[in-house]
């Protein structure tokens, strides 16, 4: 009984099913596959980031959908924990003006276009946003019909 009560307040974390690609390999994988890159900007202390991990990246069906649409790259902010970030993390955060977590950026190395979203609205909304914007950065047309730069 005691363990059940403890677990109800501290549910075990689901293991992620998404096969994350290392930053250094992402552009090559994107060019080979023809898929854009998804940068998932997150932080370990971020509750919405953890909810996204559990709701999207730990579900096998959702993980397959993500991997079919994009080359997924996790970009973890360590400023709070370690006082600094790796150079590529700082560079990406500046390039996309990341000011909150979670932030998703879909970027096409082929076209140079990108789209960005901050926050977490649930699995279905997140998967829809990824798929629509993967298409948008490749085609140059946003879901609402406006041009993507």
N, C-alpha and C positions, 0 to 999 in steps of 0.2 A: 504494500500500500504506500509506504513512504517513498519508494522509488517512483511510483506512478504519479504521486503528487509533485515530486521534484521535477520529473520529466514534463509534466503539464506546464510548468512555469519556465522550463529550460529545454525546449524540444531539441532533439538531436539535429545537427545540421545535415542537410542532404548533400551528397557528393555531386559535384557539377559534372554534367555529361558533355558539355561543349568542349571540343578539342581546341584549346586556345593556341594560337600561333605566336611565336616569339616576334617581337617588334622588328628585329633585324632581318627576319625572313619574310615579313608580311608583304612587302611590295612585290617581291619575286613570286610569291605564291599567288598574289592577286593577278599579276600579269599572265602567269601560266594558266590560271583557272578562268580568267575573264570576269571574276567577281570583284566588287569593290571591297574595301577594308571597313570593318566596324571597329572603331576604337571605343572600348567601354572604360570610361574614366570613373574610378571608384576609390573608396577608402575603407579600411577595415572597420572604422568607428561609425560608418554611415549606415543607419538602420534601413533607409530605402534601398541602398545598394544590396544589403543582405536579403531584403525582400525580393529584389529582382533576381538575385542569384537563385533563391529558392523557387520562385515562381516561373522563371524562364530558363535559366541556364542549367538547372538541376533536373528538369523534366526531359526524358529521352525524346519525346515527340517534338517538343519545342527546340531542343538542341539540334535535331536534324534539320528543322526549318531554318534555324539561324545559319548553320553551316552550308546549307544549300544556297542561301541568298548572299552571304558575305564571307570574308576571311576575318574571323574574330580575333581581336587583340585586346588583352586586358592591360590597362594602364592604371597602376595602383599608386595613389598619392601616399607618401610616407612622411610628409612634412610634420604632422602632429606627433608621430611616434618617434621619428629619428632626427627631426630638425632640418631635414633636407630631402630632396628627391634625386633620383638618378637623372643624369643630364637629358636623356631623351624624354623623360616624363615632363620635366620643366619646359623643354622645347615645345612639345605637343600642347601642353596646357597654355602656353603663351600664344602659339599659332592659332588655336581655336578659342582663345579667350574664355577658358573654362573657369567658371566662378562658383560652381556648385556641383554636388554629387547626388545621384549618379548623372553623368552626362554621356550621351551616346553621340558619336559622330560617324556618319557613313561618308567615306572618301573614295573617290575613284582615281587611282594613279593614271589611268588611261585618259581621262578627260580633265582632271584637275578640279572637278566639282566636288562640293561637300555639302552635307546637311547636318544640322545639330539639334539635339533635343535634351533638355535637362528635366530631371524628375522621373518618377515611376508611377504609371497609371494602371498597372496590372499587366498580366501576361498577354492577353489578347491585343490590347492597345500597343504594347511594345513590339510584338511580332508583326503587327500590321504596319507600324511605323518603319521597322527595319526593312520589310519587303518593299513597301512603297518607295522608300528613299534609296534603296539599292537600285531600283529601276530608274528613279529620278536622276541620280548622279551619273548614270551611264547614258541615259537618253537625252537629258537636258530639259525634261518636262516634269514639273512637280505634280503631285496627285491632284491639285486643284487646277491644273492646266497652265500655270504660270511658268515662265522660263526659270531654270536653275543655272546659276552662274558658278 
